[in-house]
Amino acid sequence: MFDLPLFLYGLFPALLLPLLTWIVSLLKGDVSIVDSLWSIVFLALGITWFTGYEFTTSRSILVLTLLGFWALRLSAYITWRNWGEGEDPRYQAMRRKFSPHFSIKSLFIVFLLQGTLAWIIALPLLAAITGSRPPNLLDGLAASLIIFGVLFESIADAQLAAFRSRPANQGRVMDKGLWRYTRHPNYFGECCVWWGFYLFAVAAGGWWSLLSPVLMTFLLLRVSGVTLLEKDIVERRPGYRNYVERTNAFIPGIPRDTASAVTQ
């Protein structure tokens, strides 16, 4: 059953945390810090709904545990990756586009927008935490998919960080490890995580939260993920065109040059 009052109560952390982070961004002159906030908003929502619901189940404890593992890892990694790098070029372009008074506009078009999106995407967490159905096979599949997704994106992030740390790789295309099978293994792992949370919701009777994984998949593929990152990367890295021709954009697969060799 959809608990509307509890869902609406989640608006408080979903909007308060972005508001506080926006104030910090004004002091730093850097909107990029919103990226570190993204997963923390989900954790805050999960904690809010967990503590606000009168019953605690083994499923709700497991969901909150996995949520915390995913959220803290992702936020820590993004914070470490962006430390000392200055404002991300994406936000610099946005700053130019929405000037003057971008500092004020950013509260709405960056921070509160992300908080609202997180609140909507978190629907499976609400369903899983408040569901009363006993644990079943779907719970095991859900946990396995989330763990797989977190490990997949964690390994991909570690591989990319190691690649970028070598001066000889400056300007080169990362096409080793998991990046050999998909151009965006971190986004694929993220997608698995949210379909995993949706399976938890279905196990609890919350099939109605389907909007969440569908919206997250759309964002990763068409909005803030694959499409945005690859918008001008071919011009900046000539070798990327060949990488695109032989490597799947999202779902892992055998590189096409290797596939041809196997066929022959």
Stockholm file with secondary structure:
# STOCKHOLM 1.0

chainA/1-264         MFDLPLFLYGLFPALLLPLLTWIVSLLKGDVSIVDSLWSIVFLALGITWFTGYEFTTSRSILVLTLLGFWALRLSAYITWRNWGEGEDPRYQAMRRKFSPHFSIKSLFIVFLLQGTLAWIIALPLLAAITGSRPPNLLDGLAASLIIFGVLFESIADAQLAAFRSRPANQGRVMDKGLWRYTRHPNYFGECCVWWGFYLFAVAAGGWWSLLSPVLMTFLLLRVSGVTLLEKDIVERRPGYRNYVERTNAFIPGIPRDTASAVTQ
#=GR chainA/1-264 SS CCCHHHHHHTHHHHHHHHHHHHHHHHHHTCGGGHHHHHHHHHHHHHHHHHHHSSCCCHHHHHHHHHHHHHHHHHHHHHHHHHTTSCSCHHHHHHHHHTCSSHHHHHIIIIIIHHHHHHHHHTHHHHHHHHCCSCCCHHHHHHHHHHHHHHHHHHHHHHHHHHHHTSGGGTTCCCCSGGGGTCSCHHHHHHHHHHHHHHHHHHHTTCGGGGHHHHHHHHIIIIISSHHHHTSSHHHHCTTHHHHHHHSCSSSCCCCHHHHHHHHC
#=GC SS_cons         CCCHHHHHHTHHHHHHHHHHHHHHHHHHTCGGGHHHHHHHHHHHHHHHHHHHSSCCCHHHHHHHHHHHHHHHHHHHHHHHHHTTSCSCHHHHHHHHHTCSSHHHHHIIIIIIHHHHHHHHHTHHHHHHHHCCSCCCHHHHHHHHHHHHHHHHHHHHHHHHHHHHTSGGGTTCCCCSGGGGTCSCHHHHHHHHHHHHHHHHHHHTTCGGGGHHHHHHHHIIIIISSHHHHTSSHHHHCTTHHHHHHHSCSSSCCCCHHHHHHHHC
//
